[in-house]
Each structure stands twice: as C-alpha cells, then as structure tokens.
C-alpha cells in the first residue's frame, strides 16, 4: 500500500488524526476555528472507536458544567 491518498476510498475513512479505519458514523459537528474564533459546522466521519471516544468526551464536557 502506498502512502498517497486514494480518492476512491478517502471518502470512507475516519477523519480522526492518523486513523486509517473505515468510517461507520457521520456526525454534524460544530467547531470553533482556533485562528479566527469563527464557529463552523462540518460533517465528520468517525470509525466506531473514535465515535465512542467523541461521545464520551461530549458527555464529560456537558456534565462538567
């Protein structure tokens, strides 16, 4: 397998940093851009593992308030 990206399969991969697993979930995320402070919404694809990690993080943040 080469290190270059493959447009035929890139749309199916998890978007977490350095993850090459197949995405099984897609969520609409609201993000605050670090440089501009602007809020944007993007569809993010996650594998099962990263999806569960994100949900656990959100749960923890909501119950911290």
Backbone as a printed PyTorch tensor [residue, N CA C, xyz], in Angstrom:
tensor([[[  0.8430,  -1.1820,   0.0000],
         [  0.0000,   0.0000,   0.0000],
         [  0.8860,   1.2420,   0.0000]],

        [[  0.5340,   2.2350,  -0.7710],
         [  1.3280,   3.4570,  -0.8640],
         [  0.8580,   4.4720,   0.1650]],

        [[  1.6930,   5.4700,   0.3970],
         [  1.3580,   6.4890,   1.3900],
         [  0.4960,   7.6070,   0.8070]],

        [[  0.3100,   7.6290,  -0.5120],
         [ -0.5050,   8.6740,  -1.1220],
         [ -1.9790,   8.4090,  -0.8570]],

        [[ -2.7730,   9.4230,  -1.0160],
         [ -4.2040,   9.2770,  -0.7840],
         [ -4.8670,   8.7000,  -2.0220]],

        [[ -5.9700,   8.0240,  -1.8080],
         [ -6.7250,   7.4020,  -2.8880],
         [ -8.1330,   7.9770,  -2.8900]],

        [[ -8.4720,   8.8100,  -3.8620],
         [ -9.7900,   9.4480,  -3.8950],
         [-10.9410,   8.4460,  -3.9060]],

        [[-10.6850,   7.2250,  -4.3710],
         [-11.7420,   6.2140,  -4.4250],
         [-12.1340,   5.7240,  -3.0430]],

        [[-11.2240,   5.7910,  -2.0750],
         [-11.5320,   5.2920,  -0.7320],
         [-11.4470,   6.3590,   0.3540]],

        [[-10.8530,   7.5100,   0.0770],
         [-10.6970,   8.5480,   1.0990],
         [-12.0230,   8.9740,   1.7140]],

        [[-13.0980,   8.9610,   0.9400],
         [-14.4040,   9.3880,   1.4410],
         [-14.9940,   8.3860,   2.4270]],

        [[-14.3540,   7.2360,   2.6090],
         [-14.8610,   6.2080,   3.5150],
         [-14.0430,   6.1050,   4.8050]],

        [[-12.9730,   6.8830,   4.9220],
         [-12.0840,   6.7520,   6.0680],
         [-12.4870,   7.6630,   7.2210]],

        [[-12.1470,   7.2310,   8.4170],
         [-12.3340,   8.0350,   9.6250],
         [-11.5090,   9.3050,   9.4830]],

        [[-12.0360,  10.4200,   9.9570],
         [-11.3550,  11.7020,   9.8340],
         [-10.5410,  12.0660,  11.0740]],

        [[-10.4650,  11.1650,  12.0620],
         [ -9.6310,  11.4120,  13.2380],
         [ -8.1620,  11.4110,  12.8060]],

        [[ -7.3510,  12.1850,  13.4870],
         [ -5.9410,  12.3120,  13.1380],
         [ -5.2570,  10.9530,  13.1430]],

        [[ -4.5510,  10.6520,  12.0660],
         [ -3.7700,   9.4290,  11.8850],
         [ -4.5840,   8.1410,  11.9110]],

        [[ -5.8860,   8.1980,  11.7550],
         [ -6.7050,   6.9940,  11.7380],
         [ -6.9650,   6.5930,  10.2900]],

        [[ -6.7570,   5.3430,   9.9850],
         [ -6.9770,   4.8320,   8.6300],
         [ -8.1090,   3.8020,   8.5980]],

        [[ -8.9230,   3.7650,   9.6540],
         [-10.0380,   2.8170,   9.7280],
         [-11.2060,   3.3000,   8.8670]],

        [[-12.0500,   2.3650,   8.4870],
         [-13.2550,   2.6870,   7.7250],
         [-14.2550,   3.3780,   8.6590]],

        [[-14.8170,   4.4730,   8.2090],
         [-15.8010,   5.2250,   8.9990],
         [-17.1380,   4.4940,   8.9850]],

        [[-17.7640,   4.4360,  10.1440],
         [-19.0860,   3.8140,  10.2590],
         [-20.1380,   4.8050,  10.7160]],

        [[-19.7180,   5.9730,  11.1540],
         [-20.6390,   7.0080,  11.6520],
         [-20.3010,   8.3370,  10.9920]],

        [[-21.3190,   9.1550,  10.7930],
         [-21.1240,  10.5190,  10.3110],
         [-21.9260,  11.4420,  11.2120]],

        [[-21.2920,  12.4780,  11.7220],
         [-21.9650,  13.4030,  12.6250],
         [-21.7530,  14.8390,  12.1560]],

        [[-22.6920,  15.6950,  12.4920],
         [-22.5640,  17.1130,  12.2050],
         [-21.9460,  17.7570,  13.4340]],

        [[-20.7490,  18.2920,  13.2820],
         [-20.0200,  18.8690,  14.4140],
         [-19.9480,  20.3820,  14.2790]],

        [[-20.0510,  21.0520,  15.3970],
         [-19.8750,  22.4920,  15.4520],
         [-18.4910,  22.7470,  16.0370]],

        [[-17.6700,  23.4840,  15.2970],
         [-16.2890,  23.7280,  15.7110],
         [-16.0050,  25.2140,  15.7680]],

        [[-15.1260,  25.5720,  16.6930],
         [-14.6350,  26.9440,  16.7680],
         [-13.2270,  26.9240,  16.1980]],

        [[-13.0200,  27.6850,  15.1310],
         [-11.7150,  27.7210,  14.4820],
         [-10.7100,  28.4470,  15.3770]],

        [[ -9.5760,  27.8210,  15.5810],
         [ -8.5720,  28.3260,  16.5120],
         [ -8.0400,  29.7020,  16.1160]],

        [[ -7.7260,  29.8950,  14.8500],
         [ -7.1070,  31.1530,  14.4110],
         [ -8.0810,  32.3190,  14.3360]],

        [[ -9.3350,  32.0420,  13.9150],
         [-10.2840,  33.1370,  13.6910],
         [-11.3340,  33.2690,  14.7830]],

        [[-11.5530,  32.1980,  15.5440],
         [-12.6000,  32.2130,  16.5530],
         [-13.9930,  32.0330,  15.9590]],

        [[-14.0660,  31.8170,  14.6420],
         [-15.3310,  31.6550,  13.9290],
         [-15.8870,  30.2460,  14.1680]],

        [[-17.1970,  30.1490,  14.3610],
         [-17.8620,  28.8600,  14.5340],
         [-18.3160,  28.3450,  13.1740]],

        [[-17.9860,  27.0850,  12.8890],
         [-18.3710,  26.4520,  11.6290],
         [-18.9560,  25.0860,  11.9180]],

        [[-19.8140,  24.6150,  11.0080],
         [-20.3820,  23.2650,  11.1080],
         [-19.8380,  22.4300,   9.9590]],

        [[-19.4240,  21.2030,  10.2780],
         [-18.8830,  20.2920,   9.2790],
         [-19.3650,  18.8820,   9.5600]],

        [[-19.5740,  18.0960,   8.4970],
         [-19.8700,  16.6740,   8.6470],
         [-18.5380,  15.9560,   8.8310]],

        [[-18.4470,  15.1860,   9.9060],
         [-17.2210,  14.4640,  10.2330],
         [-17.5300,  12.9720,  10.2500]],

        [[-16.6550,  12.1900,   9.6200],
         [-16.7890,  10.7360,   9.6090],
         [-15.8840,  10.1440,  10.6860]],

        [[-16.4260,   9.1980,  11.4590],
         [-15.6690,   8.5280,  12.5100],
         [-15.7830,   7.0170,  12.3730]],

        [[-14.7090,   6.3090,  12.7330],
         [-14.7980,   4.8630,  12.9190],
         [-15.5190,   4.6570,  14.2580]],

        [[-15.8850,   3.4270,  14.5540],
         [-16.6270,   3.1400,  15.7930],
         [-15.8580,   3.5960,  17.0320]],

        [[-14.5530,   3.3280,  17.0710],
         [-13.7310,   3.6840,  18.2260],
         [-13.6950,   5.1960,  18.4600]],

        [[-13.4100,   5.9540,  17.4190],
         [-13.3270,   7.4070,  17.5830],
         [-14.6960,   8.0390,  17.8350]],

        [[-15.7510,   7.4440,  17.2950],
         [-17.1000,   7.9270,  17.5680],
         [-17.4160,   7.7860,  19.0580]],

        [[-17.1190,   6.6260,  19.6190],
         [-17.3830,   6.4090,  21.0480],
         [-16.5320,   7.3260,  21.9170]],

        [[-15.2960,   7.5570,  21.5230],
         [-14.4270,   8.4890,  22.2690],
         [-14.9990,   9.9050,  22.2440]],

        [[-15.4840,  10.3400,  21.0700],
         [-16.0620,  11.6790,  20.9390],
         [-17.3180,  11.8100,  21.7880]],

        [[-18.1680,  10.7990,  21.7680],
         [-19.3920,  10.8460,  22.5730],
         [-19.0560,  10.8830,  24.0670]],

        [[-18.0600,  10.1370,  24.4950],
         [-17.6380,  10.1460,  25.9000],
         [-17.0940,  11.5190,  26.2820]],

        [[-16.3270,  12.1370,  25.3910],
         [-15.7890,  13.4740,  25.6420],
         [-16.9210,  14.4900,  25.7720]],

        [[-17.8830,  14.4460,  24.8530],
         [-19.0190,  15.3690,  24.9100],
         [-19.8100,  15.1750,  26.1980]],

        [[-20.0400,  13.9460,  26.5940],
         [-20.7670,  13.6550,  27.8150],
         [-20.0450,  14.2520,  29.0190]],

        [[-18.7380,  14.0480,  29.0720],
         [-17.9430,  14.5770,  30.1750],
         [-17.9910,  16.1060,  30.2240]],

        [[-17.9030,  16.7430,  29.0480],
         [-17.9230,  18.2110,  28.9890],
         [-19.2920,  18.7620,  29.4070]],

        [[-20.3630,  18.1100,  29.0040],
         [-21.6980,  18.5690,  29.3540],
         [-21.9850,  18.4120,  30.8390]],

        [[-21.4380,  17.3930,  31.4680],
         [-21.6780,  17.1670,  32.8850],
         [-20.6650,  17.8680,  33.7860]],

        [[-19.7150,  18.5380,  33.1840],
         [-18.7310,  19.3220,  33.9390],
         [-19.3050,  20.6860,  34.3060]],

        [[-20.2820,  21.1500,  33.5400],
         [-20.8510,  22.4940,  33.7020],
         [-21.5450,  22.6580,  35.0380]]])
